[in-house]
Each structure stands twice: as structure tokens, then as C-alpha cells.
Amino acid sequence: MKKILLATDGSEHSFKAVDEAIKLAKAVGAEVTALSVVHDIVVYGGYESVYFDSESLAKAAEEILRKTKDTFQQAGIEAKTILGKGNAAEVINTTADEGDFDLIVMGSRGLGGINRLLLGSVSGRVANTSKASVLIVK
């Protein structure tokens, strides 16, 4: 195993995935890239809709990536970061394929709530559709 892709959304489970990725990277000397995906979400309700703008979501994702990178640095590992945009499962799988990653590490549950209701389980979709091996951390 040479390359690990860590998918993170800032949730508790994704930070547990960071810990596992650190252990794996140290054990096998793998290169690590952290990926956070911004997905525009529109919630329709009657005549009005609520739109979560991508600029705010991108800023939040950049902060998550910064914290993740800092955590790796504190563990003595240099991690790259990628900010993706689109459907999370698709972006994760495309990034893994294009980057020739050996393993995707991610949390079992993301931020949940309305995102999970609207988008379904990202970890489940990645596990079922990825060409790379997937480690889902609880």
C-alpha cells in the first residue's frame, strides 16, 4: 500500500478515520491525501427553498482540511489536501481512481441530519462502488 485517500467532513467519525489513517500511514510508510467535498444543497419546502451556498460550505471544508493536515503534521506525517466539489461519493471515487489510491479511509457516518436524509450514506455508496479498497471507521 503506497497511497491512502482520507475522505473527511469534520464529523466525529471522520476524525476517528484520521487516527486510523495515521496508524496505517506510519505502519506502511504510505502517502496520505485528505479530501473534503463541498456539495451544494437545496431544500425545497412548499413555495420557498433553503439554499446552502457553496462559498460558505467551501470555507468550512477548507477549515476541516486545515485541521486534518495539522493533525497529520503533529503525528509526523506530511499530508496533501484536496477540496472537491459535487456528489461526495462520486468525487471520492473519481479522486481515488485518478490518483491511483490503494485505500480509501473514511468515517462510517458523516454530519448526518438533513444531508444523510437527502444524500444517503456516502460511506455505503463509496464502499459499494469504489475500485479501491475502502476502510470504514466507526
C-alpha positions, 0 to 999 in steps of 0.5 A: 500500500503506497497511497491512502485517500482520507475522505473527511467532513469534520464529523466525529467519525471522520476524525476517528478515520484520521487516527486510523489513517495515521496508524496505517500511514506510519505502519506502511510508510504510505502517502496520505491525501485528505479530501473534503467535498463541498456539495451544494444543497437545496431544500425545497419546502412548499413555495420557498427553498433553503439554499446552502451556498457553496462559498460558505460550505467551501470555507468550512471544508477548507477549515476541516482540511486545515485541521486534518493536515495539522493533525497529520503534521503533529503525528509526523506525517506530511499530508496533501489536501484536496477540496472537491466539489459535487456528489461526495461519493462520486468525487471520492471515487473519481479522486481515488481512481485518478490518483491511483489510491490503494485505500480509501479511509473514511468515517462510517457516518458523516454530519448526518441530519438533513444531508444523510436524509437527502444524500444517503450514506456516502460511506455505503455508496463509496464502499459499494462502488469504489475500485479501491479498497475502502476502510470504514471507521466507526 
